[in-house]
């Protein structure tokens, strides 16, 4: 089967899957900022969940500026289904802050007048923005003839025989676009992204899948999707187990730290006890002084008695 025929067969299957996921071209983000953020959502979750989260963000917040000034937790609450919802929420808030700081607004439409190189250069230093997101902006806003590919998408496309085994990513992106004649590019992109997320939950290293067969492409892809979903589920279970293990280790560490600090107040107790005898010694000292006081009064009485006797003798 020729690459173009493989791509067409793959696309026919993808169209059924994507449209079952409520895809509509009219609802697809149109401005630059929305394209980048929506694509980031899909990079972090399934196509269906990305659509839901994008819609929830639009319903919960008035605009992106309200998202920018909201807390990470408030953003995270709208991102159910994300692999790392906290990291994704932090990215969204940070990205909006970066745009606001650099542009003094949340508008990136100026990029439509920029060259391909300038658009890529603008997004390249922004941590968390995949190069495929920049290519998607170029596709949607400047008509650049590519099917945006992430490294994992590129690996899956190569294994399935959708692209040549040689050439750069940019050449492969253009090759896919040419084989589609520019039609249903977004559908193919998002379906391939979904598939690569499931087949490569921990990266494309060690990926082993056969190329598309010349016949029975539908059953082959159905089986591949089921295996991909099972693989993704196992990866998710491992991730959850690792998170629980990490949380347990943190709790154990905190408990140990508290236990280490606990004896400190008890060590001060003996010092308090030692001070008690000193306090008791003060009354004892006052008691010792008491006899001295009594002895002084007796001496005074004897002097008075003697003086009295002298007066009697003198008067006699």
Beta strands, then each sheet from edge to edge (+ up, - down):
end
